[in-house]
C-alpha cells in the first residue's frame, strides 16, 4: 500500500502540475557501484579516483 504522501505525489504528476509547483526532495543516501564486467566488455576502464569512491566494484 502506498502512503498518502506517495499518492499525493502521483496525483500531482498525473494532473500535469507545473514543475515549479512540484516539491524537491533531496537524496539522503546513495551507493556508487562499478560493474567491471560490463566495463571490460565495453572496453571502458574507470579512473582510479572513481574506483576509490565506489562502494562496490564487481
Secondary structure, DSSP 8 states (H G I E B T S, - for coil): ---HHHHHHHHHHHTT--GGGS----------EE-HHHHHHTT----HHHHHH-SEE-
